[in-house]
Amino acid sequence: MMDINAFRAELETRLSIEKEYIIQELSSINNYQEKLELLGQFNEKYKELIKRIANEEGVDLNAVYPEENLSNSENLSYNQIILGKTMNIYDQLVDELYEKITHH
């Protein structure tokens, strides 16, 4: 069974690095619209990293997450569970990124 906390920590580390890359990129972009487009890129990176880490861990994102205390009607996929557990990391980092963009 996948260790969701380890997954979360790994994702947070890699996503933080991606955020730093994008912040470095900001200095070379003068167009505000282009800067905002970096937020979309960051969202793509988030989804990409989930897939990449899942792949490394041998996790099938479409498989049903084996949760004992969920009723059968609530069969969530690994992907849904991971998104649910990591969305707040993404939200925090994307907020920091947005701050950098709007106050650059």
N, C-alpha and C positions, 0 to 999 in steps of 0.2 A: 504493500500500500504506500502511496506517495505521502511524504512528509510535507504537509502544506506550509508549515512554518519555515522550513528550510527553503522551499520553493519561493516563498514570499521574500525571504532575506536575499536570496540570489537575484531575484527580479529587482528588488530595491537597489541593490548594488549596481547592477548593469544599467538600470534606467537612470540612476543618478549620473553615471558616466555619460550616457547619451545626452542628458540635460546640459552637462558641462560643455560637450562638443557643440551643441546648438548655441549656447551662450557665446562661445568663441566665434562662431559663425556670424553672430549678430553684428559684430563690429565692422564686418565687411559689407553689410547690407544697409543701404540708406533708405530704401523704399519701405514705408510703414506696412503696406499691404503684403509685401514679400516677407516681412518679419512675422506678420500674423500667420502666414502660410506655414511657418515653421512649427506652429502649434499643431497643425494637421499632421505634419511629418512626425512629430513627437508621439501623437496618438498611434500612428502606423508602427512606430518603433515599439511601443508598448505591446501591441498585438503580436508583432513579429517576435519579440523577446519571449512572450508566453509560449509561442509555438516552438521556438528554438530550445528553451529550457525543457519543455515537455519532451521534446525529441531526445535531448541528451539524457533525460531521466527515464526514457522508455515509457512515457505516459501517453495513452491514446486520449486526446482531448474530447473525442466524441463518445467515449465509453461512459457508462453510468457510474457515478461516484458511489462507492459502497458505504452508505451512511446508515447505521443501525437505527438511529432515532428519527428517521424520516418515514412517513407513511409511503406506501407504494405509489400513491398518486403524485408524489413529489420527486420522482426520479430525475435528479439533476446530473448533467454531464460534468466531467472534470473541468471542462472549459467554463461552465457556469459557476462552479464552485470557486475556481481560481479567480475569475473576474470579480466575484463577490468578495473574496478575501484580499484582493490586491488593488481594487479600484481606489481605495483611499490613499494608497501610495502614489498612484498616478495623479489623482486629484491634487494632492499636496505639491507634487513636483511641477505639474502643469500650471498651478497658481504661481509658484515661484518664477517659472519661465515667463508667464504673462506679465508679472511685475517687472521683470528685466526688460521685456519688450516695450512696455508702456512708459518706463522711466529711464530709457536708454539715452 
